[in-house]
């Protein structure tokens, strides 16, 4: 669709260039017959040259705008696809974090998670390669379309050349004197058009090279290229302004020369010309006032956005203090743990672990909910603020465009009036030297006013340059944001890998500690059972020995019995000591296991705290990413609006060209009618002078009456003010008395 619009605009632009050429040929024949007004011919040639320049500029701008639109659409599609991919990645990461939080004791879970990671990485790499290939294909298609459009343009230009050559051959019998000059001018114009087309082809090739380089380089080069294009447009505008200023200076010199030539000739129409020049002065004053009016709107600083960002950071960091888990230390709980049995200890530790997990999960869910609600509030505030900024910027741009359009129209009207005065009327001079000096002073004042207008236009151009510099600053900020996005992606990947490693380490450590506890408890139970069996066996052996001794030994041997009793008592004491040592060793092992368990518990808590901090950092990075996406969306919207404004301005320029052609035709008709209207204007000016004098007298009378009435009313106001002061005092006294009466009534009622 964009290519068809470009071709249509080029066809519309070429038609007016042909019609003025034919009109100029007819005018040159008439002037060859008359041979008097050579200045008119020069001005017509200058107008044709300016029209050709404008046509070429519009062609180049339309082609560049269509190409830029295609590139912007491609970049928008890229950004949308990248955003969708990032959202999918975030959803997958959330699912994986949920799985890690739930966890399981088996080692198969870890292997499954690693396989999922590898699959996700492979998918991401494949998606990026597919996107790159697709964008390259779209660029190739764009290249082919633009080349086809240029070929169509060349064909149409060749057709127009053929038609013009046929017309020249047919009209060669009619045009005899000036045909050689026109035949020399027309091929020069067509050669210029061919050069412009070649220049467009070269610029498009360079543009495609830049676009291909942008796929391999960062976005900062794209913004640099855009700035270069803006600077080129500004330079072209400055060149055109300088050319127009030169034309204005030439016109002023011609006016001065004509004034010096015709001062010797006297006529009564000089006063009328002075009046017309005074009216032009008033119009120029109005233009100067409209230029000097201060613009109400100013550019909005980025401080408010930074304020919103800082507030968002404060809100996100406020939750950090609430997420810290405090571990109470109670001596009574420690004593109860020491008094418990082994099974009770295991059950107690299991219950504590389950409670800690539940509390951790509940706190995490609460923190997520609070964080999401705060993020929603901040995003809503940002959207509202950006909408306000956008509305203000749109109103400012519309106002500035309207002001510039009105100024251009007024200046064009003033220039047309001056041209008509120079071309159609021979200005005679006054006989009196005093009046001629006054007129010269007025002309000098007009020149000064024109210079003032030029200074004001330069100031406006400076303001436009400042705005363009601000736009370039915004582009640099966007490039910085893109660089920060890349850094954030790297940080996110590193944090994800570290979180996964921490979760894996935590699961492995828990599994190992459980196995160690089971082994230690089994060893303690085995040692206690062995000691009990040994003690029972020793008791049985000693009982058997004592029975045998009692049966075999005689009752007379009392000393031997006492020795055996002593030995049995000693053996019992030794066994008690051994058992006490075994129990002490078991208690020491249990205490060491308890210490290890507490240390491991503290390590787990520290790991959980680190995980919480990393999750917060991830959330902050995600928020910044969302903000950057919103800014990108707003920039795309502004680019679309600028494209619309450019299209509207191009349409307005085309309409202005059509109107200019119609006005030129009407001016040719009016030149014939102007001579008949000169006498009527003289009469009207005389009547206007009489009416103006009467109006001036009436105005002076009105001023005198108004001053008298104002003085009278001011005196009356002073009298009223004095009377109102006394009335105010009386009213205050009445209020006080009323207040006292109210108090008395209230006291009497009570």
Number of C-alpha atoms within 10 A of each C-alpha: 6 14 17 10 13 21 19 11 18 21 16 14 21 16 11 18 15 14 11 19 16 12 12 17 15 13 16 20 17 11 15 14 9 10 10 9 12 12 12 16 14 11 15 16 15 13 13 17 14 14 17 19 12 15 21 17 13 18 21 17 16 21 22 17 17 18 19 15 15 15 16 15 13 14 14 15 13 15 15 13 14 15 15 11 14 15 12 12 14 13 11 14 14 12 12 15 17 11 13 18 13 9 15 13 11 11 12 9 14 19 10 10 16 12 10 14 14 10 11 14 11 11 11 14 10 11 14 13 10 11 14 13 11 13 17 14 12 14 18 13 11 16 15 11 13 17 14 13 16 18 13 13 17 15 12 15 18 14 12 17 15 12 12 14 15 12 11 16 11 11 12 12 9 11 14 10 10 12 18 11 9 16 12 10 12 16 13 12 13 15 11 14 17 15 12 16 19 13 13 17 15 12 14 18 14 12 16 17 11 15 18 15 13 14 12 9 12 13 17 18 15 17 17 14 14 15 17 12 13 14 14 12 13 16 12 13 13 13 12 15 13 12 13 13 13 12 14 14 13 12 17 15 12 14 18 13 11 15 18 11 13 14 17 12 11 14 13 12 16 18 15 14 16 15 13 15 19 15 12 18 19 12 16 20 16 14 17 19 12 14 18 11 8 8 10 7 13 9 11 11 9 9 9 13 13 11 11 16 16 12 13 20 14 11 15 19 14 11 14 13 8 10 15 13 14 7 8 5 8 8 8 9 10 10 10 10 16 15 11 12 10 14 10 12 16 14 12 13 14 12 12 12 13 11 12 13 14 12 13 16 14 12 15 14 12 12 17 14 12 14 17 13 11 15 18 12 12 16 17 12 13 18 14 11 14 17 13 12 15 16 10 16 17 13 12 17 13 12 15 13 14 12 13 15 12 14 18 13 10 16 16 12 14 15 14 12 14 17 15 13 16 17 13 14 13 13 20 19 23 21 14 10 11 9 14 16 12 12 20 13 12 16 19 12 13 18 14 12 16 17 12 14 20 14 12 15 16 13 13 14 15 12 12 13 14 12 13 16 13 13 13 17 12 14 20 16 13 19 18 14 18 18 14 15 17 12 11 17 15 12 15 18 12 12 17 17 13 14 20 19 11 17 20 17 14 17 18 16 14 15 15 12 15 12 11 13 16 12 12 15 16 12 13 18 13 12 14 15 12 12 16 13 12 12 17 12 12 15 15 12 12 15 13 12 14 16 11 11 14 12 10 9 12 11 10 8 9 11 9 14 17 11 11 15 13 12 12 17 12 12 15 16 12 12 16 13 12 14 16 12 12 16 16 12 13 19 14 12 15 18 13 12 17 16 12 13 16 12 12 15 14 13 13 18 17 13 17 18 15 14 18 17 15 17 16 19 17 18 18 17 17 16 17 19 20 14 15 17 17 16 16 17 15 16 15 16 13 15 14 15 13 12 16 12 15 15 14 12 13 16 13 12 14 17 12 12 17 15 12 13 15 11 12 13 13 11 14 11 11 12 13 11 11 15 12 10 11 13 11 10 13 14 11 12 15 12 12 12 13 12 12 12 12 12 12 12 12 12 12 12 11 12 12 12 12 12 11 12 12 12 12 11 12 12 12 12 12 11 11 11 12 11 11 12 11 10 12 11 11 12 12 11 12 12 12 12 12 12 12 12 12 12 12 12 11 10 9 8 7 6
